[in-house]
């Protein structure tokens, strides 16, 4: 039996009075979960109010800490650094898809996306429900990455530590997406769940870190108020 296509209504124009802001950014802390072998965040008081007239903190982070974007240079030798990634790639209408039916550790395939009513330059957000898994999380299969390219999707976001199968060193999914100038947002907050099956508007703002392979980002969804 053929799976019915889900039709997502096109959004009305946004005004300051007709939307709610939902933060999809994970809080960064020294104890937070990071990708295995990535550095844990460190916060060190550099100046003190009582001694220096102001509080200033030295922050040490990996480029893929918390909710973040992958720049092309993450896996492409001649790829762009974070400061050269266009923000238009990370801002726009987004379709949120529930893929929690995938068993833990299995990949999301093109067949899982064939029912999605996506249009060119949409952002595709995948809610897996496996964001707390440090290694054996649901990932994007090569066939799904090719589906994204063929459907003109401009950015893919996931609630897991990576779009890639854990431990796969040749990184085919990253390379397919990044070489086609498709944005990657990883480690979105689990509150993405409440928007599954909906069309909404995403704003993701990475830091312009010069020559760096990725950047932490603040990610919000704008929910239309009827």
Secondary structure, DSSP 4 states (H G I P E B T S, - for coil): -PPPPBPPPPPPPP-TTSEEEEE-PPPP-TTS---TTSPPPEEEEEE-HHHHSS-EEEEE--TT-SSEEE-GGGT-TTPPPGGGS-GGGGEEEEEEEE-TTSPTTPEE-GGGTTTB---TT-EEEEE-S-TT-SSS--EE-HHHHHHHHHTT--EEEESSS-SSPTT-TT-HHHHHHHHTT-EEEE---GGGGGGTT-EEEEEEEE---TT-SEEEEEEEEEEEP-
